[in-house]
Amino acid sequence: MRAVNLLEEVNEIESLYVYKKVGLLNSHVLSVVQVENRTLDFHIHEDSDELFYVIEGSFHLETEKKKIKVNAGEFIIVPKEVKHRPAVKELTKFLMIELAGTLNKENSGDLYEE
């Protein structure tokens, strides 16, 4: 057991779009990442919900029906089977929580490493 400082962990990442695993919770992976000027393709997670917590910055979570702005200190949960994509303009630092195996090269912009 150890205390994890999310801001310190994400600030240790030297490049954008690199996902750093910072914990496991049951069968869920907690990862931090820094993103800027990136909009992923719409995609669906068939087996699990996905949580985006904004450590710094802000982004829009887009679905086929709406666009929701999420700011620093806020989180949003995308239910499984909802077609979505994150749209990030400014430098934004995230904590993401998802079922192990959910995040992969196809839905992370091809930069996720197991």
C-alpha positions as CSV (number, residue, x, y, z in Angstrom):
1,M,0.0,0.0,0.0
2,R,1.2,3.5,-0.8
3,A,-0.3,7.0,-1.2
4,V,-0.2,8.2,-4.8
5,N,0.0,11.8,-5.8
6,L,-1.7,12.0,-9.2
7,L,-0.2,15.4,-10.2
8,E,3.3,14.2,-9.4
9,E,2.8,11.0,-11.3
10,V,1.4,12.7,-14.4
11,N,4.1,15.4,-14.3
12,E,6.8,12.7,-14.4
13,I,5.7,11.6,-17.9
14,E,8.1,13.2,-20.4
15,S,5.9,13.0,-23.5
16,L,2.3,13.6,-24.5
17,Y,-0.1,10.6,-25.1
18,V,1.9,8.2,-22.9
19,Y,-0.3,6.3,-20.5
20,K,1.3,5.5,-17.1
21,K,-0.3,2.9,-14.9
22,V,-0.4,4.2,-11.4
23,G,-2.6,1.6,-9.7
24,L,-4.9,-1.4,-9.9
25,L,-8.3,-1.6,-8.2
26,N,-9.8,-5.1,-8.4
27,S,-9.8,-5.7,-12.2
28,H,-9.5,-2.0,-13.1
29,V,-6.4,-0.1,-14.2
30,L,-5.8,3.5,-13.1
31,S,-3.6,5.4,-15.6
32,V,-2.5,9.0,-16.0
33,V,-1.8,10.7,-19.3
34,Q,-1.1,14.2,-20.7
35,V,-3.0,15.1,-23.9
36,E,-3.0,18.2,-26.1
37,N,-4.6,19.0,-29.5
38,R,-6.0,15.6,-30.0
39,T,-9.4,14.2,-30.9
40,L,-9.8,10.4,-31.1
41,D,-12.1,8.6,-33.4
42,F,-15.5,7.6,-32.0
43,H,-15.3,4.2,-30.3
44,I,-17.3,1.9,-27.9
45,H,-16.2,-0.1,-24.9
46,E,-18.4,-3.1,-25.0
47,D,-17.5,-4.7,-21.6
48,S,-17.0,-1.8,-19.2
49,D,-17.7,1.8,-18.2
50,E,-14.8,4.3,-18.5
51,L,-13.9,7.1,-16.1
52,F,-12.0,10.3,-17.1
53,Y,-10.9,12.5,-14.1
54,V,-9.4,15.8,-15.1
55,I,-6.3,16.7,-12.9
56,E,-5.5,19.9,-14.8
57,G,-7.0,21.5,-17.9
58,S,-10.3,20.6,-19.6
59,F,-11.7,18.7,-22.5
60,H,-15.0,17.8,-24.2
61,L,-16.4,14.3,-24.1
62,E,-18.4,13.9,-27.3
63,T,-21.1,11.3,-28.0
64,E,-23.4,11.1,-31.0
65,K,-26.0,13.2,-29.2
66,K,-24.1,15.7,-27.0
67,K,-20.8,17.4,-26.1
68,I,-20.0,17.8,-22.4
69,K,-17.2,20.0,-21.1
70,V,-15.2,18.5,-18.2
71,N,-13.0,20.8,-16.2
72,A,-10.1,20.3,-13.7
73,G,-11.4,18.6,-10.5
74,E,-14.3,17.0,-12.4
75,F,-14.8,13.5,-13.7
76,I,-17.2,11.9,-16.2
77,I,-18.2,8.2,-16.5
78,V,-18.9,6.9,-20.0
79,P,-21.2,3.9,-19.7
80,K,-20.3,0.8,-21.6
81,E,-21.7,0.6,-25.1
82,V,-21.9,4.4,-25.5
83,K,-20.1,5.6,-28.7
84,H,-17.8,8.5,-27.6
85,R,-14.6,10.3,-28.1
86,P,-12.5,12.7,-26.1
87,A,-11.7,16.0,-27.8
88,V,-8.8,17.9,-26.2
89,K,-7.5,21.3,-27.3
90,E,-5.4,22.6,-24.4
91,L,-2.9,20.6,-22.4
92,T,-5.0,18.4,-20.1
93,K,-3.8,15.9,-17.5
94,F,-6.1,12.9,-16.8
95,L,-6.6,10.0,-14.5
96,M,-8.4,7.2,-16.4
97,I,-10.1,4.2,-14.7
98,E,-11.2,1.3,-16.8
99,L,-11.4,-2.5,-16.8
100,A,-8.0,-4.1,-17.6
101,G,-7.8,-4.7,-21.3
102,T,-10.2,-1.9,-22.2
103,L,-7.6,0.6,-23.3
104,N,-5.6,-0.5,-26.3
105,K,-3.8,0.8,-29.4
106,E,-7.1,1.0,-31.3
107,N,-8.9,3.4,-28.9
108,S,-5.9,5.3,-27.5
109,G,-4.5,6.8,-30.6
110,D,-2.0,3.9,-31.1
111,L,0.3,4.9,-28.2
112,Y,-0.9,2.6,-25.4
113,E,1.6,0.0,-24.2
114,E,0.7,-3.1,-22.1
